[in-house]
Amino acid sequence: KGHKNAITALTHGDESVIASGGKDTDIVIWDTIREAGEFRLRGHNDEVTDLVFFAENKYLASTSKDTLFKVWCMETQCCVQTCVGHRSEVWSVAKHPSMPYLMTASSDRFVRMWKVQDNSDKNEHLKLVGTLQRQAGGRSSEIRFNESGSHLACQSNSKGTDLWYMRSEKDARKKGKRRERRSREKDRKKEARKN
């Protein structure tokens, strides 16, 4: 029940589950206790590039060279959402360690931010909520959060790495309000100079 070609992505769920993705476009879920493939997930049209479990290992997110980012339900063993956010090969996915966000990176020089939705009764488990533009050239090869989730790094296949400070939603709202306040103050000063 293994892969027919090279394995290109690997991640672990709980102690007894590993997921692998390969050039054969398949994802195989492995039972580490039995040391056997449990089931296969099919749906990508090109090499699987990265994998991550989320939502208490109930779901698996996969990226692929086919430009798609997919969400798989481990219970039903089916694709429950196909996210279209990038225009070129999607190379990496990272899960925030404490907040309900996943980040994807691709060859299109953008990093996309996806929020994990609580209302999974709709077929929208992830929602695109933001975009970051990379400065480093080349395609993304890996994206990862640090242990606390305060920083996000995106490594490219060139000589560059982008690094972002990640604010909490509360801190982001505060910063937005400060920007608005400063903008209003600037406008008032401009008006005062005109008069």
Salt bridges, closest charged atoms under 4 A:
ASP24 OD1 - HIS3 ND1 3.19
ASP26 OD2 - ARG40 NH1 3.15
ASP26 OD2 - ARG42 NE 3.22
GLU38 OE2 - ARG34 NH1 2.59
GLU47 OE1 - LYS65 NZ 3.80
ASP50 OD2 - ARG144 NH1 3.27
ASP66 OD2 - HIS44 ND1 3.02
ASP108 OD2 - HIS86 ND1 3.25
ASP108 OD2 - ARG112 NH2 3.98
GLU142 OE2 - ARG144 NE 3.30
GLU169 OE2 - LYS115 NZ 3.47
